[in-house]
Amino acid sequence: MMGGFGGHGWGMGWWWIIGIVIVVAVVWMVVKGLNQNSTNQGIGKSALDILKERYARGEIDKQEFEERKRDLT
């Protein structure tokens, strides 16, 4: 009699730990991927693109747009 601690008793106990580690790793990768997508939205836009967007939204008027555009080029 081994009292449930011999043979398969310990080996079966490790599988649930491995499963939890795998689930945590998958969740971490998904969250990290989502965060990268949300932070990369502004990357790759030139200053002129941002200026055009601000003008299109009405944040700046035509005169300010033209002045800043001249400064950029």
Secondary structure, DSSP 4 states (H G I P E B T S, - for coil): --TT-STHHHHHHHHHHHHHHHHHHHHHHHHHHHHHHHHSSSTT--HHHHHHHHHHHTSS-HHHHHHHHHHH-
